[in-house]
Amino acid sequence: MKYVSEYRDADTSRRIAEAIDKAVTRAWAVMEVCGGQTHSIVKNGIDQLLPEEITLIHGPGCPVCVTPLETIDRAIALAKSPDVTFCSFGDMLRVPGSEWDLLSVKAAGGDVRIVYSPMDAVKLSATNPDRQVVFFAVGFETTAPATAIAAHTAREQGLMNFSLLTAHVLVPPAIEAILKSPDCRVQGFLAAGHVCAVMGYTEYEPISAEYKVPIVVTGFEPVDILQGILMCVNQLEEGRADVENQYKRVVQREGNPSARALMNRVYEPCDRKWRGIGTIPGSGLKLREEYAEYDAERKFDLDMRPVEEPSECKAGLVLQGVIKPNECPAFGVQCTPDQPLGAPMVSAEGACAAYYRYRRSNS
């Protein structure tokens, strides 16, 4: 199958791993930003193919994982309201809040719906005018255009019973926050190909130049990731710091201009708190004033107080790449997919979930 099977080929993967081994002359630490890449690395044993000089650091690229505890609590409060139909992608339902999760609210009788598109929530609001329909808008730049379409469509149709609980976050400010940290060990980045399919990679160019780090836009299959690592290692060995595009079959430098224009029409940047990390300036998206009537935080009387993370959960250190999931004392003991302490153990892109599923026996 073109563009799929050839990027999963074991012989090709081994040849690229051998090329990395030949290219490397010293130790390098490379961060894959996206949780989808982390799962592919752990599932396929990509890190085990690499020479010992290469350390892969798992980044905060899981939007479910970085949604702060108080935002989950606000979602739960809305879902408990008898007049609200609360809509979410399925991966948010088991993310723990301070006391409940959305699945528990649903089990207790709350009107919580799993949807596959924000437009499903728009349709629900159109067919249920007596209900307030709220969509939980979580994701990186990849999913932001879809929620922008939903907000724009609701406004065009005059649907005043529709709103968004927005928790969108942006990748470039997170990369800068990592690089500014005194604990930063990262010398190169694999950027998320699906984010760059929307946004392009011009935003990464000033970051690469200022911090002198290579950034390689990379896909998600084993060959993609190994090629991205080889490109990054070649830059590091040569003393270069450029933005390169491994994922050329999908990503263009300017991204998707139509999607970007729609995002800019509906959203504007804002400061956003990341779960386990803290507030990163300019790292979020909020609805512009013209769309304020579709902002659930404004429409409903929600508790805006911060909530403390459970002390036994080290998800913040995992998300920052300071520790591996299996280095957390709670991993696989107090924290499991059935009884998670933090979102990285629940999410389909969470590093803890990847290690629990694929590395628990030898962790």
Secondary structure, DSSP 8 states (H G I E B T S, - for coil): -TTTGGGS-HHHHHHHHHHHHHH--S-EEEEEEEHHHHHHHHHHTHHHHS-TTEEEEEEEE-HHHHS-HHHHHHHHHHHHSTTEEEEE-GGGTT---SS--HHHHHHTT--EEE-SSHHHHHHHHHH-TTSEEEEEEEESTTTHHHHHHHHHHHHHHT-TTEEEEEEEB-HHHHHHHHHHSTT----EEEEEHHHHHHH-STTHHHHHHHHT--EEEE-SSHHHHHHHHHHHHHHHHHT---EEES-TTT--TT--HHHHHHHHHHEEEEEEEETTTEEEEEEEEEE-GGGGGGBHHHHS----------TT--HHHHHTTSS-GGGSTTBTTTB-SSS-SSGGGTSTT-HHHHHHHHTGGG-
